[in-house]
Every structure is written in C-alpha cells, then in structure tokens.
C-alpha cells in the first residue's frame, strides 16, 4: 500500500468511526525493507506487527512463528503464519479482525529470519549456517559466506532434501536413502559465465560444500620450496610450478629435473624426467603436473663440493696466518 493510499484509508476510517484516529504505520526497518516480497514465513521467523486499534498491545513486541506454524497475538489470538508471505499474513489478520474492528489496518515486517537455514562448508571465508532471506542463487549464497578462500577447489557439491524435489542439474542423483539428491558444479564454469544456468536457486536446508583444492610441491634448488595450492585448476605446468617456487636457487641442475608421481594404489612414486632447460628455451613442450606431484630440481653437487673445499682451504689459510702472527 502506498503512502497516498494509506492516508486515504486513514481518512475513511476516521470519518466512519468519528474518533479522529490517524493511521501511522511503523517505520520499515532496513532488514524488512530488504526482504524479498516472495519470502515464505516459517518456524523461528520473528515478526513486528502493527495493527490499528492494537498499538499498545503490540508495541515493541517481537512475535515468533511457533513450531506449530502459528503466531499468538495479544487481544487477537492465534493465526496461521507458516507458509504465508507477509502480504498474505496481513490479509489473514485483517480478515480475523473484521469481527471487532471496522476497516482494520495491519502491517507485518520481518525483524529476524530463522526458518530458511542453509549450510555452507569447506573453503569459504565465513562457513556455517546462513539464512536465505528470500530467493537466493548459489553465487549469492557464496557471497553471504564471505566468498571463496584462496585454496578453494574446482567443484561445489550440493545436497538437498527430497521435499524440495531433485536438484535441477543434469548430474543430480538421489542418495541411497532417497532422502536427498546430490549434484556437483564446476566453479570455473559457473563463475566464469560458461554455464550460467548452473547458478541455481538455493533451497532451505541445502548443504553446500566447497572442498579445498589439491596441491603440488616443488623441492630442491628453488627459492621457496614447499607445497602450493592448485586452486580451481586440475593441472599445473612445471614452469608454473617453478614460478610459484620463486625460480631457481643457486647451482640448480634444471636439465635433470624430475616429477615424482604417486603410483595408483601405492605409496611409492615413479620418476618422470623433465628437462627444464629445454622447456625454458622453448625447445620442448611444457609438462603438466597432477595433484600431489612433486617437482624436484636437483642441486649441482660437484659445484657445491668445490665451493665447500674452497671455503675450507680459505679458512685453513686464515687460521695458519693468525697462528704465525703470535
């Protein structure tokens, strides 16, 4: 109802009752103003209700939707709220009040949401339970959870209760119990607009999981050895891995580099020879690394031995000179 229509309704009511009352609905809170008009009320939602003629009874009261789905209003009684929008609840309250109030006026706003939880787990910045507060897409829910962490993997897994129907994705499958359906979405396709249809609407009680991504490791003659996340990628080339590790450390043997790869079903690793020198010079193709691969850049042992011998000789010479000085 617009402000003009509200004013007209107030004048009509005042003239019909002869009491000069004015219609002054409560100001809308920022939360209520942002609420989607098609939000369906449910258990644990909290409401602020204003009703002409019942201002004192309802003033500053927060009305909670009970587990039964009803609300209990002072001087008005119990009214079904679950399953209704705020506009539909207003209409239901108006109908109930017609018996005792001429031309009843009602305003319903949501002060807090509690009936549409969704769980966002895994590699997000603010994981946990969030309230949908109306129609929300998968991308919007990820934003509500603070966005993805840097180590987020390439896929999202969704589990949905059967009462909401199957997940509208081609790879959706029911779980063995028949109580849920599950599906996976590639983050790069959805967020990169390659598959915008996969940015589906999220339903209450959905469980959204973003597993951390896999990693590769670089060891040996590099500036920053260690593991590095692959993020949303399924592979990383050896040159990319070398760049992640800050490039070569002194005395590398790039021509003798190796990828150490786990053998399926075993804890042992096989060696794959990689000539980083040729790859860097463009004489050989870059090589893709898989999750859990280790890139080994050997250290030039003979040169290191030579350096150590030279340092030892210098130390001995200095020591001899110092000894003869006394």
GUMAR-28920 format. One record per residue (C-alpha): residue number from 1; residue in one letter; x, y, z. Coordinates in Angstrom, 2 decimals. Layout:
REM residues N
rec k:NUM&r:A&x:X&y:Y&z:Z
...
This chain:
REM residues 326
rec k:1&r:X&x:0.00&y:0.00&z:0.00
rec k:2&r:X&x:1.49&y:3.37&z:-0.97
rec k:3&r:X&x:1.68&y:6.36&z:1.36
rec k:4&r:X&x:-1.18&y:8.06&z:-0.51
rec k:5&r:X&x:-3.44&y:5.02&z:-0.22
rec k:6&r:X&x:-2.59&y:4.71&z:3.47
rec k:7&r:X&x:-3.59&y:8.33&z:4.03
rec k:8&r:X&x:-6.90&y:7.83&z:2.20
rec k:9&r:X&x:-7.60&y:4.72&z:4.28
rec k:10&r:X&x:-6.91&y:6.68&z:7.46
rec k:11&r:X&x:-9.35&y:9.45&z:6.49
rec k:12&r:X&x:-12.06&y:6.95&z:5.60
rec k:13&r:X&x:-11.60&y:5.15&z:8.91
rec k:14&r:X&x:-11.59&y:8.37&z:10.92
rec k:15&r:X&x:-14.79&y:9.62&z:9.30
rec k:16&r:X&x:-16.56&y:6.29&z:9.74
rec k:17&r:X&x:-15.59&y:5.91&z:13.41
rec k:18&r:X&x:-15.91&y:9.58&z:14.30
rec k:19&r:X&x:-12.93&y:9.39&z:16.63
rec k:20&r:X&x:-10.33&y:11.28&z:14.55
rec k:21&r:X&x:-7.77&y:8.46&z:14.71
rec k:22&r:X&x:-4.89&y:8.56&z:12.23
rec k:23&r:X&x:-3.20&y:5.65&z:10.51
rec k:24&r:X&x:0.51&y:5.72&z:11.40
rec k:25&r:X&x:2.24&y:2.51&z:10.39
rec k:26&r:X&x:5.61&y:1.79&z:11.99
rec k:27&r:X&x:8.72&y:2.74&z:10.02
rec k:28&r:X&x:10.20&y:-0.10&z:7.98
rec k:29&r:X&x:13.48&y:-1.43&z:9.32
rec k:30&r:X&x:16.44&y:-1.82&z:6.92
rec k:31&r:X&x:16.16&y:-5.59&z:7.27
rec k:32&r:X&x:12.46&y:-5.58&z:6.44
rec k:33&r:X&x:12.93&y:-3.20&z:3.54
rec k:34&r:X&x:15.50&y:-5.55&z:2.02
rec k:35&r:X&x:13.33&y:-8.64&z:2.42
rec k:36&r:X&x:12.11&y:-10.28&z:-0.72
rec k:37&r:X&x:8.35&y:-9.93&z:-1.21
rec k:38&r:X&x:8.01&y:-13.61&z:-2.01
rec k:39&r:X&x:9.69&y:-14.78&z:1.20
rec k:40&r:X&x:7.58&y:-17.52&z:2.77
rec k:41&r:X&x:7.36&y:-17.40&z:6.54
rec k:42&r:X&x:8.28&y:-20.40&z:8.64
rec k:43&r:X&x:9.19&y:-21.62&z:12.10
rec k:44&r:X&x:11.51&y:-19.31&z:14.10
rec k:45&r:X&x:10.99&y:-16.27&z:11.89
rec k:46&r:X&x:10.45&y:-13.21&z:14.06
rec k:47&r:X&x:7.91&y:-10.53&z:13.15
rec k:48&r:X&x:6.99&y:-6.98&z:14.04
rec k:49&r:X&x:3.23&y:-6.44&z:13.68
rec k:50&r:X&x:1.33&y:-3.17&z:13.79
rec k:51&r:X&x:-2.47&y:-3.16&z:13.88
rec k:52&r:X&x:-4.72&y:-0.13&z:14.10
rec k:53&r:X&x:-6.54&y:-0.26&z:17.41
rec k:54&r:X&x:-4.00&y:-2.63&z:18.97
rec k:55&r:X&x:-0.98&y:-0.33&z:19.08
rec k:56&r:X&x:-0.48&y:-0.65&z:22.86
rec k:57&r:X&x:-0.86&y:-4.44&z:22.90
rec k:58&r:X&x:1.65&y:-4.96&z:20.07
rec k:59&r:X&x:4.05&y:-2.10&z:20.72
rec k:60&r:X&x:7.72&y:-3.22&z:20.84
rec k:61&r:X&x:6.69&y:-6.88&z:20.78
rec k:62&r:X&x:8.60&y:-9.40&z:18.65
rec k:63&r:X&x:6.27&y:-12.16&z:17.51
rec k:64&r:X&x:7.93&y:-15.51&z:16.82
rec k:65&r:X&x:6.46&y:-18.09&z:14.47
rec k:66&r:X&x:5.98&y:-21.11&z:16.71
rec k:67&r:X&x:6.93&y:-24.71&z:15.78
rec k:68&r:X&x:3.24&y:-25.28&z:15.07
rec k:69&r:X&x:3.42&y:-22.59&z:12.39
rec k:70&r:X&x:1.11&y:-20.20&z:14.28
rec k:71&r:X&x:1.64&y:-16.82&z:15.88
rec k:72&r:X&x:-0.14&y:-15.81&z:19.08
rec k:73&r:X&x:-1.10&y:-12.12&z:19.22
rec k:74&r:X&x:-2.35&y:-10.31&z:22.33
rec k:75&r:X&x:-6.07&y:-9.48&z:22.03
rec k:76&r:X&x:-6.22&y:-11.03&z:18.57
rec k:77&r:X&x:-5.44&y:-14.70&z:19.18
rec k:78&r:X&x:-3.71&y:-17.41&z:17.19
rec k:79&r:X&x:-3.24&y:-17.08&z:13.46
rec k:80&r:X&x:-1.53&y:-19.40&z:10.97
rec k:81&r:X&x:1.67&y:-17.76&z:9.63
rec k:82&r:X&x:3.91&y:-20.53&z:8.28
rec k:83&r:X&x:3.63&y:-20.94&z:4.54
rec k:84&r:X&x:2.42&y:-17.36&z:4.01
rec k:85&r:X&x:4.18&y:-14.27&z:2.74
rec k:86&r:X&x:3.99&y:-11.11&z:4.84
rec k:87&r:X&x:1.30&y:-9.76&z:2.49
rec k:88&r:X&x:-0.76&y:-12.93&z:2.87
rec k:89&r:X&x:-0.39&y:-12.82&z:6.66
rec k:90&r:X&x:-1.54&y:-9.19&z:6.66
rec k:91&r:X&x:-4.65&y:-10.24&z:4.71
rec k:92&r:X&x:-5.30&y:-13.12&z:7.17
rec k:93&r:X&x:-5.02&y:-10.76&z:10.15
rec k:94&r:X&x:-7.33&y:-8.22&z:8.52
rec k:95&r:X&x:-9.93&y:-10.94&z:7.96
rec k:96&r:X&x:-9.68&y:-12.11&z:11.59
rec k:97&r:X&x:-10.01&y:-8.54&z:12.92
rec k:98&r:X&x:-13.10&y:-7.66&z:10.87
rec k:99&r:X&x:-15.32&y:-9.09&z:13.61
rec k:100&r:X&x:-14.18&y:-6.49&z:16.13
rec k:101&r:X&x:-12.70&y:-3.58&z:14.12
rec k:102&r:X&x:-14.22&y:-1.64&z:11.27
rec k:103&r:X&x:-11.83&y:-1.30&z:8.31
rec k:104&r:X&x:-8.86&y:-2.94&z:10.08
rec k:105&r:X&x:-5.36&y:-1.94&z:9.04
rec k:106&r:X&x:-2.29&y:-4.18&z:9.57
rec k:107&r:X&x:1.41&y:-4.02&z:8.78
rec k:108&r:X&x:3.73&y:-7.04&z:9.06
rec k:109&r:X&x:7.54&y:-6.88&z:8.74
rec k:110&r:X&x:10.25&y:-9.44&z:9.39
rec k:111&r:X&x:12.61&y:-8.45&z:12.19
rec k:112&r:X&x:14.77&y:-11.59&z:12.02
rec k:113&r:X&x:14.99&y:-14.67&z:9.83
rec k:114&r:X&x:15.16&y:-18.19&z:11.21
rec k:115&r:X&x:13.19&y:-20.59&z:9.02
rec k:116&r:X&x:15.38&y:-20.97&z:5.91
rec k:117&r:X&x:18.85&y:-22.07&z:7.02
rec k:118&r:X&x:21.46&y:-23.23&z:4.55
rec k:119&r:X&x:24.84&y:-24.71&z:5.47
rec k:120&r:X&x:27.95&y:-23.56&z:3.61
rec k:121&r:X&x:31.00&y:-25.67&z:4.44
rec k:122&r:X&x:34.62&y:-26.01&z:3.40
rec k:123&r:X&x:36.85&y:-23.48&z:1.65
rec k:124&r:X&x:34.81&y:-20.29&z:2.28
rec k:125&r:X&x:35.73&y:-17.36&z:4.49
rec k:126&r:X&x:32.65&y:-17.49&z:6.72
rec k:127&r:X&x:31.45&y:-21.06&z:6.77
rec k:128&r:X&x:28.46&y:-22.14&z:8.84
rec k:129&r:X&x:24.70&y:-21.74&z:8.81
rec k:130&r:X&x:23.25&y:-18.75&z:6.94
rec k:131&r:X&x:19.63&y:-17.66&z:6.45
rec k:132&r:X&x:18.41&y:-17.34&z:2.85
rec k:133&r:X&x:16.11&y:-14.34&z:3.48
rec k:134&r:X&x:14.18&y:-14.98&z:0.28
rec k:135&r:X&x:15.19&y:-16.24&z:-3.14
rec k:136&r:X&x:18.97&y:-16.56&z:-3.39
rec k:137&r:X&x:21.16&y:-18.05&z:-6.09
rec k:138&r:X&x:24.21&y:-20.20&z:-5.45
rec k:139&r:X&x:26.56&y:-17.30&z:-6.22
rec k:140&r:X&x:24.66&y:-15.05&z:-3.80
rec k:141&r:X&x:24.90&y:-17.65&z:-1.03
rec k:142&r:X&x:28.66&y:-17.98&z:-1.59
rec k:143&r:X&x:28.88&y:-14.21&z:-1.24
rec k:144&r:X&x:26.87&y:-14.40&z:2.01
rec k:145&r:X&x:29.51&y:-16.87&z:3.25
rec k:146&r:X&x:32.27&y:-14.32&z:2.66
rec k:147&r:X&x:33.38&y:-15.66&z:-0.70
rec k:148&r:X&x:35.82&y:-18.43&z:-1.55
rec k:149&r:X&x:39.16&y:-18.94&z:0.15
rec k:150&r:X&x:42.29&y:-18.95&z:-1.98
rec k:151&r:X&x:42.64&y:-22.70&z:-1.54
rec k:152&r:X&x:39.12&y:-23.46&z:-2.83
rec k:153&r:X&x:38.92&y:-26.47&z:-5.11
rec k:154&r:X&x:37.28&y:-26.55&z:-8.56
rec k:155&r:X&x:33.90&y:-28.03&z:-7.60
rec k:156&r:X&x:30.86&y:-27.34&z:-5.42
rec k:157&r:X&x:28.85&y:-30.23&z:-4.03
rec k:158&r:X&x:25.18&y:-29.66&z:-3.12
rec k:159&r:X&x:22.92&y:-31.91&z:-1.05
rec k:160&r:X&x:19.19&y:-31.13&z:-1.00
rec k:161&r:X&x:16.28&y:-32.60&z:0.94
rec k:162&r:X&x:13.87&y:-34.62&z:-1.20
rec k:163&r:X&x:10.88&y:-32.47&z:-0.23
rec k:164&r:X&x:12.28&y:-29.71&z:-2.46
rec k:165&r:X&x:12.49&y:-32.04&z:-5.44
rec k:166&r:X&x:15.65&y:-33.05&z:-7.33
rec k:167&r:X&x:18.39&y:-30.51&z:-7.87
rec k:168&r:X&x:17.86&y:-29.01&z:-11.37
rec k:169&r:X&x:21.22&y:-30.12&z:-12.75
rec k:170&r:X&x:21.99&y:-32.83&z:-15.30
rec k:171&r:X&x:24.29&y:-34.76&z:-12.92
rec k:172&r:X&x:21.88&y:-34.72&z:-9.94
rec k:173&r:X&x:21.38&y:-38.14&z:-8.36
rec k:174&r:X&x:19.34&y:-39.36&z:-5.36
rec k:175&r:X&x:21.30&y:-40.73&z:-2.42
rec k:176&r:X&x:20.74&y:-44.40&z:-1.43
rec k:177&r:X&x:18.28&y:-43.45&z:1.33
rec k:178&r:X&x:16.07&y:-41.44&z:-1.03
rec k:179&r:X&x:16.01&y:-38.55&z:1.43
rec k:180&r:X&x:18.37&y:-36.30&z:-0.53
rec k:181&r:X&x:19.60&y:-35.53&z:-4.00
rec k:182&r:X&x:23.19&y:-34.50&z:-4.68
rec k:183&r:X&x:24.96&y:-32.77&z:-7.55
rec k:184&r:X&x:28.29&y:-31.18&z:-8.43
rec k:185&r:X&x:29.05&y:-27.90&z:-10.16
rec k:186&r:X&x:32.36&y:-26.75&z:-11.61
rec k:187&r:X&x:33.15&y:-23.39&z:-10.06
rec k:188&r:X&x:35.13&y:-22.17&z:-13.06
rec k:189&r:X&x:32.18&y:-22.79&z:-15.40
rec k:190&r:X&x:29.59&y:-21.13&z:-13.15
rec k:191&r:X&x:31.64&y:-18.13&z:-12.05
rec k:192&r:X&x:33.21&y:-17.71&z:-15.48
rec k:193&r:X&x:29.76&y:-17.49&z:-17.13
rec k:194&r:X&x:30.42&y:-20.63&z:-19.18
rec k:195&r:X&x:27.41&y:-22.29&z:-17.56
rec k:196&r:X&x:25.18&y:-19.56&z:-16.08
rec k:197&r:X&x:22.27&y:-22.00&z:-15.79
rec k:198&r:X&x:24.21&y:-23.79&z:-13.05
rec k:199&r:X&x:23.82&y:-20.76&z:-10.80
rec k:200&r:X&x:20.68&y:-22.37&z:-9.41
rec k:201&r:X&x:18.35&y:-21.17&z:-6.67
rec k:202&r:X&x:19.31&y:-22.47&z:-3.24
rec k:203&r:X&x:16.60&y:-24.07&z:-1.10
rec k:204&r:X&x:16.21&y:-24.15&z:2.70
rec k:205&r:X&x:18.38&y:-26.77&z:4.43
rec k:206&r:X&x:20.66&y:-27.21&z:1.39
rec k:207&r:X&x:24.19&y:-28.25&z:2.32
rec k:208&r:X&x:26.80&y:-26.61&z:0.08
rec k:209&r:X&x:30.37&y:-27.88&z:0.33
rec k:210&r:X&x:33.45&y:-26.44&z:-1.35
rec k:211&r:X&x:36.36&y:-28.79&z:-0.71
rec k:212&r:X&x:39.88&y:-27.33&z:-0.54
rec k:213&r:X&x:41.80&y:-27.77&z:-3.77
rec k:214&r:X&x:44.63&y:-30.20&z:-4.37
rec k:215&r:X&x:48.27&y:-29.13&z:-4.26
rec k:216&r:X&x:51.65&y:-29.77&z:-5.88
rec k:217&r:X&x:55.09&y:-29.40&z:-4.30
rec k:218&r:X&x:58.44&y:-28.06&z:-5.50
rec k:219&r:X&x:61.70&y:-29.02&z:-3.77
rec k:220&r:X&x:65.42&y:-28.73&z:-4.38
rec k:221&r:X&x:67.27&y:-25.80&z:-5.91
rec k:222&r:X&x:64.41&y:-23.27&z:-5.80
rec k:223&r:X&x:63.94&y:-20.02&z:-3.87
rec k:224&r:X&x:60.77&y:-21.03&z:-1.98
rec k:225&r:X&x:60.39&y:-24.81&z:-1.76
rec k:226&r:X&x:57.12&y:-26.17&z:-0.43
rec k:227&r:X&x:53.55&y:-27.16&z:-1.31
rec k:228&r:X&x:51.43&y:-24.86&z:-3.48
rec k:229&r:X&x:47.62&y:-24.98&z:-3.91
rec k:230&r:X&x:46.27&y:-25.67&z:-7.38
rec k:231&r:X&x:43.14&y:-23.65&z:-6.51
rec k:232&r:X&x:40.46&y:-24.26&z:-9.16
rec k:233&r:X&x:42.83&y:-25.83&z:-11.69
rec k:234&r:X&x:43.05&y:-29.52&z:-12.47
rec k:235&r:X&x:46.71&y:-29.29&z:-13.53
rec k:236&r:X&x:49.75&y:-27.01&z:-13.24
rec k:237&r:X&x:52.67&y:-26.99&z:-15.67
rec k:238&r:X&x:56.26&y:-27.37&z:-14.47
rec k:239&r:X&x:57.06&y:-23.78&z:-15.47
rec k:240&r:X&x:54.08&y:-22.53&z:-13.48
rec k:241&r:X&x:55.24&y:-24.60&z:-10.51
rec k:242&r:X&x:58.76&y:-23.19&z:-10.87
rec k:243&r:X&x:57.33&y:-19.66&z:-10.86
rec k:244&r:X&x:55.29&y:-20.46&z:-7.72
rec k:245&r:X&x:58.55&y:-21.50&z:-6.04
rec k:246&r:X&x:60.22&y:-18.19&z:-6.93
rec k:247&r:X&x:62.53&y:-19.55&z:-9.62
rec k:248&r:X&x:65.90&y:-21.24&z:-9.28
rec k:249&r:X&x:68.14&y:-21.07&z:-6.25
rec k:250&r:X&x:71.93&y:-21.01&z:-6.82
rec k:251&r:X&x:73.52&y:-24.03&z:-8.54
rec k:252&r:X&x:70.45&y:-25.78&z:-9.99
rec k:253&r:X&x:70.51&y:-28.66&z:-12.44
rec k:254&r:X&x:67.35&y:-27.84&z:-14.47
rec k:255&r:X&x:68.23&y:-30.36&z:-17.18
rec k:256&r:X&x:67.97&y:-33.17&z:-14.61
rec k:257&r:X&x:64.67&y:-32.13&z:-13.01
rec k:258&r:X&x:62.11&y:-34.81&z:-12.18
rec k:259&r:X&x:58.44&y:-35.15&z:-11.40
rec k:260&r:X&x:57.82&y:-37.60&z:-8.56
rec k:261&r:X&x:54.33&y:-39.03&z:-9.06
rec k:262&r:X&x:52.39&y:-41.38&z:-6.80
rec k:263&r:X&x:51.69&y:-44.80&z:-8.25
rec k:264&r:X&x:47.93&y:-45.53&z:-8.03
rec k:265&r:X&x:47.15&y:-47.79&z:-5.08
rec k:266&r:X&x:50.64&y:-47.39&z:-3.62
rec k:267&r:X&x:52.70&y:-45.02&z:-1.50
rec k:268&r:X&x:55.64&y:-45.29&z:-3.90
rec k:269&r:X&x:56.43&y:-42.66&z:-6.51
rec k:270&r:X&x:57.71&y:-43.07&z:-10.02
rec k:271&r:X&x:60.18&y:-40.64&z:-11.57
rec k:272&r:X&x:59.37&y:-38.70&z:-14.75
rec k:273&r:X&x:62.39&y:-36.96&z:-16.29
rec k:274&r:X&x:61.86&y:-33.29&z:-17.13
rec k:275&r:X&x:64.43&y:-31.08&z:-18.88
rec k:276&r:X&x:63.54&y:-27.64&z:-17.55
rec k:277&r:X&x:66.33&y:-26.05&z:-19.56
rec k:278&r:X&x:64.86&y:-27.16&z:-22.87
rec k:279&r:X&x:61.35&y:-26.20&z:-21.78
rec k:280&r:X&x:62.53&y:-22.73&z:-20.74
rec k:281&r:X&x:64.33&y:-22.30&z:-24.09
rec k:282&r:X&x:61.21&y:-23.34&z:-25.99
rec k:283&r:X&x:62.88&y:-26.49&z:-27.35
rec k:284&r:X&x:60.48&y:-28.80&z:-25.53
rec k:285&r:X&x:56.83&y:-28.63&z:-24.54
rec k:286&r:X&x:55.80&y:-27.63&z:-21.04
rec k:287&r:X&x:54.78&y:-30.62&z:-18.93
rec k:288&r:X&x:51.57&y:-30.81&z:-16.89
rec k:289&r:X&x:51.75&y:-31.78&z:-13.24
rec k:290&r:X&x:48.91&y:-33.55&z:-11.46
rec k:291&r:X&x:47.58&y:-33.19&z:-7.93
rec k:292&r:X&x:50.13&y:-34.37&z:-5.32
rec k:293&r:X&x:53.02&y:-34.37&z:-7.82
rec k:294&r:X&x:56.44&y:-33.22&z:-6.59
rec k:295&r:X&x:58.80&y:-31.29&z:-8.86
rec k:296&r:X&x:62.42&y:-31.93&z:-7.90
rec k:297&r:X&x:65.08&y:-29.51&z:-9.19
rec k:298&r:X&x:68.45&y:-31.11&z:-8.28
rec k:299&r:X&x:71.29&y:-29.13&z:-6.80
rec k:300&r:X&x:74.61&y:-29.26&z:-8.65
rec k:301&r:X&x:76.54&y:-31.42&z:-6.16
rec k:302&r:X&x:80.04&y:-31.18&z:-7.72
rec k:303&r:X&x:79.91&y:-27.39&z:-7.68
rec k:304&r:X&x:78.73&y:-27.39&z:-4.08
rec k:305&r:X&x:81.58&y:-29.75&z:-3.10
rec k:306&r:X&x:84.03&y:-27.45&z:-4.89
rec k:307&r:X&x:82.69&y:-24.43&z:-3.08
rec k:308&r:X&x:82.90&y:-26.20&z:0.26
rec k:309&r:X&x:86.53&y:-27.28&z:-0.41
rec k:310&r:X&x:87.42&y:-23.72&z:-1.37
rec k:311&r:X&x:85.82&y:-22.37&z:1.78
rec k:312&r:X&x:87.70&y:-24.94&z:3.87
rec k:313&r:X&x:91.03&y:-24.04&z:2.23
rec k:314&r:X&x:90.43&y:-20.35&z:2.82
rec k:315&r:X&x:89.59&y:-20.99&z:6.47
rec k:316&r:X&x:92.75&y:-23.08&z:6.89
rec k:317&r:X&x:94.90&y:-20.37&z:5.31
rec k:318&r:X&x:93.43&y:-17.70&z:7.54
rec k:319&r:X&x:93.93&y:-19.90&z:10.59
rec k:320&r:X&x:97.58&y:-20.57&z:9.62
rec k:321&r:X&x:98.28&y:-16.84&z:9.19
rec k:322&r:X&x:96.70&y:-15.99&z:12.52
rec k:323&r:X&x:98.68&y:-18.75&z:14.30
rec k:324&r:X&x:102.04&y:-17.46&z:12.90
rec k:325&r:X&x:101.20&y:-13.92&z:13.88
rec k:326&r:X&x:101.60&y:-14.94&z:17.53
